[in-house]
Amino acid sequence: PEFVLHYPGRPIDYTGNKIIPEAHGKWIRLQPSNFPEDAGQSTVPFFDAREVVAKFPIRGIGMEYRGVSDGHTGGFLVPTLKTYRLSDDVKIDSSIGQY
């Protein structure tokens, strides 16, 4: 299923862009920005080019959509890293080091 962008404006012209849970697992069509505001000069959604760094082992990578839930901004495609939670597999013996 597709997450539809309705008359998508340039995302840099909007504030309050956030991760949209409704877009999870759906595809988003690259398309021109809306004609009344931008004359279709931009391809949206934009790609978020900020550096993504993990300080822990990585268990997966993905993409999320950041925009507004009504689809009136082109939004951003955001790369994400999923880190491995070591506490699920590493057991610490609390008796070590006790006198």
N, CA, C and O atoms as a GROMACS GRO file, in nm:
protein
  396
    1PRO      N    1   0.082  -0.120   0.000
    1PRO     CA    2   0.000   0.000   0.000
    1PRO      C    3   0.087   0.126   0.000
    1PRO      O    4   0.200   0.126   0.048
    2GLU      N    5   0.032   0.230  -0.054
    2GLU     CA    6   0.104   0.357  -0.068
    2GLU      C    7   0.061   0.456   0.039
    2GLU      O    8  -0.057   0.465   0.074
    3PHE      N    9   0.157   0.532   0.092
    3PHE     CA   10   0.128   0.648   0.177
    3PHE      C   11   0.120   0.766   0.082
    3PHE      O   12   0.221   0.809   0.027
    4VAL      N   13   0.000   0.820   0.063
    4VAL     CA   14  -0.024   0.922  -0.039
    4VAL      C   15   0.009   1.061   0.015
    4VAL      O   16  -0.033   1.098   0.125
    5LEU      N   17   0.084   1.137  -0.064
    5LEU     CA   18   0.113   1.277  -0.032
    5LEU      C   19   0.015   1.363  -0.111
    5LEU      O   20   0.016   1.360  -0.234
    6HIS      N   21  -0.069   1.439  -0.042
    6HIS     CA   22  -0.171   1.523  -0.106
    6HIS      C   23  -0.117   1.664  -0.127
    6HIS      O   24  -0.089   1.734  -0.029
    7TYR      N   25  -0.102   1.707  -0.250
    7TYR     CA   26  -0.049   1.840  -0.282
    7TYR      C   27   0.076   1.870  -0.200
    7TYR      O   28   0.079   1.967  -0.125
    8PRO      N   29   0.180   1.788  -0.214
    8PRO     CA   30   0.296   1.800  -0.126
    8PRO      C   31   0.379   1.925  -0.151
    8PRO      O   32   0.427   1.948  -0.262
    9GLY      N   33   0.393   2.005  -0.047
    9GLY     CA   34   0.479   2.123  -0.055
    9GLY      C   35   0.623   2.087  -0.024
    9GLY      O   36   0.654   1.974   0.014
   10ARG      N   37   0.712   2.186  -0.041
   10ARG     CA   38   0.853   2.164  -0.009
   10ARG      C   39   0.864   2.146   0.142
   10ARG      O   40   0.818   2.233   0.217
   11PRO      N   41   0.924   2.038   0.188
   11PRO     CA   42   0.929   2.012   0.332
   11PRO      C   43   1.009   2.114   0.412
   11PRO      O   44   0.985   2.130   0.532
   12ILE      N   45   1.103   2.183   0.348
   12ILE     CA   46   1.181   2.283   0.422
   12ILE      C   47   1.099   2.409   0.451
   12ILE      O   48   1.143   2.495   0.527
   13ASP      N   49   0.980   2.420   0.390
   13ASP     CA   50   0.892   2.534   0.416
   13ASP      C   51   0.798   2.508   0.534
   13ASP      O   52   0.720   2.596   0.570
   14TYR      N   53   0.804   2.390   0.593
   14TYR     CA   54   0.713   2.352   0.701
   14TYR      C   55   0.792   2.330   0.829
   14TYR      O   56   0.907   2.286   0.826
   15THR      N   57   0.729   2.360   0.941
   15THR     CA   58   0.787   2.326   1.071
   15THR      C   59   0.704   2.213   1.130
   15THR      O   60   0.590   2.190   1.089
   16GLY      N   61   0.759   2.145   1.223
   16GLY     CA   62   0.684   2.038   1.288
   16GLY      C   63   0.686   1.906   1.214
   16GLY      O   64   0.603   1.819   1.240
   17ASN      N   65   0.781   1.888   1.120
   17ASN     CA   66   0.794   1.757   1.055
   17ASN      C   67   0.837   1.655   1.160
   17ASN      O   68   0.930   1.681   1.237
   18LYS      N   69   0.770   1.540   1.164
   18LYS     CA   70   0.804   1.436   1.260
   18LYS      C   71   0.785   1.300   1.195
   18LYS      O   72   0.725   1.289   1.088
   19ILE      N   73   0.836   1.195   1.259
   19ILE     CA   74   0.819   1.059   1.208
   19ILE      C   75   0.669   1.028   1.206
   19ILE      O   76   0.599   1.049   1.305
   20ILE      N   77   0.621   0.978   1.092
   20ILE     CA   78   0.479   0.949   1.075
   20ILE      C   79   0.458   0.797   1.083
   20ILE      O   80   0.495   0.725   0.991
   21PRO      N   81   0.400   0.748   1.193
   21PRO     CA   82   0.381   0.603   1.208
   21PRO      C   83   0.290   0.544   1.100
   21PRO      O   84   0.305   0.428   1.063
   22GLU      N   85   0.195   0.623   1.048
   22GLU     CA   86   0.102   0.574   0.946
   22GLU      C   87   0.174   0.534   0.818
   22GLU      O   88   0.120   0.456   0.739
   23ALA      N   89   0.295   0.586   0.796
   23ALA     CA   90   0.370   0.556   0.673
   23ALA      C   91   0.452   0.428   0.686
   23ALA      O   92   0.507   0.380   0.587
   24HIS      N   93   0.461   0.372   0.806
   24HIS     CA   94   0.544   0.252   0.830
   24HIS      C   95   0.493   0.135   0.746
   24HIS      O   96   0.375   0.102   0.746
   25GLY      N   97   0.585   0.073   0.674
   25GLY     CA   98   0.550  -0.043   0.592
   25GLY      C   99   0.484  -0.009   0.460
   25GLY      O  100   0.446  -0.100   0.386
   26LYS      N  101   0.471   0.119   0.429
   26LYS     CA  102   0.409   0.161   0.303
   26LYS      C  103   0.516   0.222   0.214
   26LYS      O  104   0.623   0.260   0.261
   27TRP      N  105   0.487   0.231   0.086
   27TRP     CA  106   0.581   0.295  -0.004
   27TRP      C  107   0.534   0.436  -0.034
   27TRP      O  108   0.414   0.466  -0.028
   28ILE      N  109   0.630   0.522  -0.067
   28ILE     CA  110   0.601   0.663  -0.095
   28ILE      C  111   0.655   0.695  -0.233
   28ILE      O  112   0.772   0.669  -0.264
   29ARG      N  113   0.571   0.750  -0.315
   29ARG     CA  114   0.606   0.783  -0.453
   29ARG      C  115   0.687   0.913  -0.458
   29ARG      O  116   0.648   1.014  -0.401
   30LEU      N  117   0.802   0.909  -0.529
   30LEU     CA  118   0.876   1.032  -0.557
   30LEU      C  119   0.796   1.107  -0.662
   30LEU      O  120   0.759   1.051  -0.766
   31GLN      N  121   0.769   1.234  -0.637
   31GLN     CA  122   0.681   1.311  -0.725
   31GLN      C  123   0.718   1.458  -0.721
   31GLN      O  124   0.793   1.500  -0.633
   32PRO      N  125   0.665   1.538  -0.815
   32PRO     CA  126   0.691   1.682  -0.809
   32PRO      C  127   0.617   1.745  -0.692
   32PRO      O  128   0.512   1.697  -0.651
   33SER      N  129   0.673   1.853  -0.639
   33SER     CA  130   0.602   1.930  -0.536
   33SER      C  131   0.477   1.990  -0.598
   33SER      O  132   0.461   1.990  -0.720
   34ASN      N  133   0.388   2.042  -0.513
   34ASN     CA  134   0.261   2.090  -0.567
   34ASN      C  135   0.279   2.212  -0.656
   34ASN      O  136   0.368   2.295  -0.635
   35PHE      N  137   0.194   2.222  -0.755
   35PHE     CA  138   0.206   2.329  -0.855
   35PHE      C  139   0.166   2.467  -0.802
   35PHE      O  140   0.233   2.564  -0.836
   36PRO      N  141   0.059   2.482  -0.722
   36PRO     CA  142   0.023   2.617  -0.676
   36PRO      C  143   0.131   2.685  -0.592
   36PRO      O  144   0.150   2.806  -0.603
   37GLU      N  145   0.203   2.609  -0.509
   37GLU     CA  146   0.304   2.669  -0.422
   37GLU      C  147   0.442   2.676  -0.485
   37GLU      O  148   0.517   2.771  -0.461
   38ASP      N  149   0.478   2.575  -0.567
   38ASP     CA  150   0.617   2.561  -0.609
   38ASP      C  151   0.633   2.537  -0.759
   38ASP      O  152   0.745   2.522  -0.808
   39ALA      N  153   0.523   2.532  -0.830
   39ALA     CA  154   0.524   2.505  -0.975
   39ALA      C  155   0.590   2.372  -1.007
   39ALA      O  156   0.642   2.354  -1.117
   40GLY      N  157   0.588   2.280  -0.912
   40GLY     CA  158   0.643   2.146  -0.935
   40GLY      C  159   0.793   2.144  -0.956
   40GLY      O  160   0.845   2.053  -1.023
   41GLN      N  161   0.865   2.242  -0.901
   41GLN     CA  162   1.010   2.253  -0.925
   41GLN      C  163   1.094   2.156  -0.843
   41GLN      O  164   1.210   2.132  -0.877
   42SER      N  165   1.038   2.100  -0.737
   42SER     CA  166   1.116   2.013  -0.648
   42SER      C  167   1.062   1.870  -0.655
   42SER      O  168   0.942   1.849  -0.674
   43THR      N  169   1.151   1.774  -0.640
   43THR     CA  170   1.109   1.635  -0.627
   43THR      C  171   1.100   1.604  -0.479
   43THR      O  172   1.195   1.624  -0.404
   44VAL      N  173   0.984   1.556  -0.436
   44VAL     CA  174   0.960   1.525  -0.296
   44VAL      C  175   0.922   1.379  -0.282
   44VAL      O  176   0.870   1.321  -0.377
   45PRO      N  177   0.945   1.317  -0.167
   45PRO     CA  178   1.009   1.372  -0.049
   45PRO      C  179   1.158   1.394  -0.068
   45PRO      O  180   1.222   1.330  -0.152
   46PHE      N  181   1.212   1.486   0.012
   46PHE     CA  182   1.355   1.510   0.013
   46PHE      C  183   1.422   1.395   0.089
   46PHE      O  184   1.357   1.323   0.164
   47PHE      N  185   1.552   1.379   0.069
   47PHE     CA  186   1.630   1.283   0.147
   47PHE      C  187   1.702   1.358   0.257
   47PHE      O  188   1.769   1.458   0.231
   48ASP      N  189   1.689   1.311   0.379
   48ASP     CA  190   1.757   1.371   0.493
   48ASP      C  191   1.902   1.325   0.488
   48ASP      O  192   1.929   1.205   0.499
   49ALA      N  193   1.995   1.418   0.472
   49ALA     CA  194   2.136   1.383   0.451
   49ALA      C  195   2.221   1.396   0.578
   49ALA      O  196   2.343   1.399   0.570
   50ARG      N  197   2.157   1.402   0.694
   50ARG     CA  198   2.235   1.408   0.817
   50ARG      C  199   2.307   1.276   0.841
   50ARG      O  200   2.258   1.169   0.805
   51GLU      N  201   2.423   1.286   0.902
   51GLU     CA  202   2.502   1.167   0.931
   51GLU      C  203   2.432   1.080   1.036
   51GLU      O  204   2.381   1.131   1.136
   52VAL      N  205   2.430   0.950   1.012
   52VAL     CA  206   2.372   0.855   1.107
   52VAL      C  207   2.485   0.768   1.160
   52VAL      O  208   2.552   0.699   1.084
   53VAL      N  209   2.506   0.772   1.292
   53VAL     CA  210   2.618   0.701   1.354
   53VAL      C  211   2.564   0.621   1.473
   53VAL      O  212   2.482   0.671   1.550
   54ALA      N  213   2.611   0.499   1.486
   54ALA     CA  214   2.574   0.416   1.601
   54ALA      C  215   2.698   0.389   1.685
   54ALA      O  216   2.805   0.359   1.632
   55LYS      N  217   2.682   0.398   1.817
   55LYS     CA  218   2.793   0.369   1.908
   55LYS      C  219   2.788   0.224   1.957
   55LYS      O  220   2.874   0.181   2.033
   56PHE      N  221   2.687   0.151   1.912
   56PHE     CA  222   2.668   0.012   1.953
   56PHE      C  223   2.657  -0.074   1.829
   56PHE      O  224   2.640  -0.022   1.719
   57PRO      N  225   2.666  -0.208   1.843
   57PRO     CA  226   2.653  -0.296   1.727
   57PRO      C  227   2.520  -0.274   1.655
   57PRO      O  228   2.416  -0.254   1.719
   58ILE      N  229   2.524  -0.278   1.524
   58ILE     CA  230   2.405  -0.254   1.443
   58ILE      C  231   2.337  -0.387   1.410
   58ILE      O  232   2.403  -0.483   1.373
   59ARG      N  233   2.204  -0.391   1.426
   59ARG     CA  234   2.130  -0.511   1.389
   59ARG      C  235   2.043  -0.490   1.266
   59ARG      O  236   1.986  -0.586   1.213
   60GLY      N  237   2.033  -0.365   1.220
   60GLY     CA  238   1.952  -0.341   1.101
   60GLY      C  239   1.958  -0.197   1.056
   60GLY      O  240   1.995  -0.108   1.132
   61ILE      N  241   1.919  -0.176   0.931
   61ILE     CA  242   1.908  -0.041   0.876
   61ILE      C  243   1.770  -0.027   0.814
   61ILE      O  244   1.705  -0.126   0.782
   62GLY      N  245   1.727   0.095   0.797
   62GLY     CA  246   1.596   0.116   0.737
   62GLY      C  247   1.577   0.260   0.696
   62GLY      O  248   1.669   0.342   0.703
   63MET      N  249   1.456   0.289   0.653
   63MET     CA  250   1.416   0.425   0.616
   63MET      C  251   1.284   0.454   0.684
   63MET      O  252   1.198   0.367   0.696
   64GLU      N  253   1.268   0.578   0.729
   64GLU     CA  254   1.141   0.622   0.785
   64GLU      C  255   1.101   0.750   0.712
   64GLU      O  256   1.183   0.815   0.649
   65TYR      N  257   0.973   0.784   0.722
   65TYR     CA  258   0.922   0.905   0.660
   65TYR      C  259   0.895   1.008   0.769
   65TYR      O  260   0.829   0.979   0.868
   66ARG      N  261   0.948   1.128   0.749
   66ARG     CA  262   0.926   1.239   0.843
   66ARG      C  263   0.852   1.347   0.768
   66ARG      O  264   0.898   1.393   0.663
   67GLY      N  265   0.739   1.389   0.819
   67GLY     CA  266   0.658   1.493   0.755
   67GLY      C  267   0.544   1.531   0.847
   67GLY      O  268   0.559   1.531   0.969
   68VAL      N  269   0.428   1.564   0.788
   68VAL     CA  270   0.307   1.589   0.865
   68VAL      C  271   0.205   1.484   0.826
   68VAL      O  272   0.203   1.439   0.712
   69SER      N  273   0.119   1.444   0.920
   69SER     CA  274   0.033   1.328   0.898
   69SER      C  275  -0.072   1.349   0.789
   69SER      O  276  -0.123   1.251   0.734
   70ASP      N  277  -0.107   1.474   0.757
   70ASP     CA  278  -0.209   1.495   0.652
   70ASP      C  279  -0.151   1.487   0.512
   70ASP      O  280  -0.225   1.498   0.414
   71GLY      N  281  -0.019   1.469   0.500
   71GLY     CA  282   0.044   1.453   0.368
   71GLY      C  283   0.058   1.581   0.289
   71GLY      O  284   0.085   1.574   0.169
   72HIS      N  285   0.040   1.698   0.351
   72HIS     CA  286   0.049   1.825   0.278
   72HIS      C  287   0.191   1.882   0.273
   72HIS      O  288   0.210   1.997   0.235
   73THR      N  289   0.287   1.804   0.310
   73THR     CA  290   0.427   1.840   0.288
   73THR      C  291   0.493   1.720   0.222
   73THR      O  292   0.455   1.606   0.246
   74GLY      N  293   0.592   1.747   0.140
   74GLY     CA  294   0.661   1.636   0.075
   74GLY      C  295   0.738   1.551   0.173
   74GLY      O  296   0.761   1.433   0.147
   75GLY      N  297   0.778   1.610   0.285
   75GLY     CA  298   0.847   1.535   0.389
   75GLY      C  299   0.989   1.495   0.352
   75GLY      O  300   1.044   1.539   0.252
   76PHE      N  301   1.045   1.411   0.436
   76PHE     CA  302   1.182   1.363   0.421
   76PHE      C  303   1.186   1.212   0.434
   76PHE      O  304   1.113   1.155   0.516
   77LEU      N  305   1.269   1.147   0.356
   77LEU     CA  306   1.303   1.007   0.380
   77LEU      C  307   1.427   1.007   0.467
   77LEU      O  308   1.528   1.067   0.432
   78VAL      N  309   1.419   0.941   0.580
   78VAL     CA  310   1.522   0.948   0.684
   78VAL      C  311   1.586   0.811   0.702
   78VAL      O  312   1.517   0.715   0.735
   79PRO      N  313   1.719   0.799   0.682
   79PRO     CA  314   1.784   0.671   0.710
   79PRO      C  315   1.789   0.646   0.861
   79PRO      O  316   1.810   0.738   0.939
   80THR      N  317   1.770   0.521   0.900
   80THR     CA  318   1.773   0.486   1.041
   80THR      C  319   1.862   0.364   1.063
   80THR      O  320   1.881   0.282   0.973
   81LEU      N  321   1.916   0.354   1.182
   81LEU     CA  322   1.994   0.238   1.225
   81LEU      C  323   1.925   0.177   1.344
   81LEU      O  324   1.880   0.248   1.434
   82LYS      N  325   1.916   0.047   1.346
   82LYS     CA  326   1.862  -0.025   1.462
   82LYS      C  327   1.982  -0.086   1.533
   82LYS      O  328   2.061  -0.158   1.472
   83THR      N  329   1.995  -0.058   1.661
   83THR     CA  330   2.110  -0.110   1.736
   83THR      C  331   2.072  -0.236   1.811
   83THR      O  332   1.955  -0.260   1.841
   84TYR      N  333   2.170  -0.314   1.841
   84TYR     CA  334   2.154  -0.440   1.911
   84TYR      C  335   2.157  -0.412   2.060
   84TYR      O  336   2.250  -0.349   2.110
   85ARG      N  337   2.057  -0.458   2.132
   85ARG     CA  338   2.052  -0.437   2.276
   85ARG      C  339   2.126  -0.552   2.345
   85ARG      O  340   2.074  -0.663   2.355
   86LEU      N  341   2.246  -0.523   2.392
   86LEU     CA  342   2.329  -0.625   2.454
   86LEU      C  343   2.269  -0.681   2.582
   86LEU      O  344   2.296  -0.796   2.618
   87SER      N  345   2.190  -0.603   2.652
   87SER     CA  346   2.135  -0.649   2.779
   87SER      C  347   2.042  -0.768   2.762
   87SER      O  348   2.016  -0.840   2.859
   88ASP      N  349   1.991  -0.792   2.641
   88ASP     CA  350   1.906  -0.908   2.618
   88ASP      C  351   1.984  -1.039   2.622
   88ASP      O  352   1.929  -1.143   2.656
   89ASP      N  353   2.113  -1.035   2.588
   89ASP     CA  354   2.193  -1.156   2.577
   89ASP      C  355   2.309  -1.167   2.675
   89ASP      O  356   2.363  -1.276   2.694
   90VAL      N  357   2.348  -1.058   2.736
   90VAL     CA  358   2.462  -1.060   2.827
   90VAL      C  359   2.411  -1.065   2.970
   90VAL      O  360   2.336  -0.977   3.014
   91LYS      N  361   2.451  -1.168   3.041
   91LYS     CA  362   2.412  -1.183   3.182
   91LYS      C  363   2.533  -1.148   3.268
   91LYS      O  364   2.643  -1.199   3.246
   92ILE      N  365   2.512  -1.062   3.363
   92ILE     CA  366   2.620  -1.019   3.451
   92ILE      C  367   2.602  -1.089   3.586
   92ILE      O  368   2.495  -1.085   3.647
   93ASP      N  369   2.709  -1.153   3.630
   93ASP     CA  370   2.707  -1.220   3.760
   93ASP      C  371   2.732  -1.114   3.866
   93ASP      O  372   2.843  -1.063   3.880
   94SER      N  373   2.629  -1.081   3.941
   94SER     CA  374   2.641  -0.974   4.040
   94SER      C  375   2.727  -1.013   4.159
   94SER      O  376   2.765  -0.927   4.238
   95SER      N  377   2.759  -1.143   4.174
   95SER     CA  378   2.842  -1.186   4.288
   95SER      C  379   2.990  -1.162   4.262
   95SER      O  380   3.070  -1.167   4.356
   96ILE      N  381   3.029  -1.136   4.139
   96ILE     CA  382   3.170  -1.112   4.108
   96ILE      C  383   3.212  -0.980   4.170
   96ILE      O  384   3.145  -0.878   4.157
   97GLY      N  385   3.324  -0.984   4.238
   97GLY     CA  386   3.377  -0.862   4.297
   97GLY      C  387   3.324  -0.834   4.436
   97GLY      O  388   3.366  -0.736   4.498
   98GLN      N  389   3.233  -0.917   4.486
   98GLN     CA  390   3.183  -0.896   4.622
   98GLN      C  391   3.269  -0.973   4.721
   98GLN      O  392   3.318  -1.081   4.689
   99TYR      N  393   3.287  -0.920   4.840
   99TYR     CA  394   3.370  -0.984   4.943
   99TYR      C  395   3.283  -1.050   5.046
   99TYR      O  396   3.334  -1.110   5.141
   0.00000   0.00000   0.00000
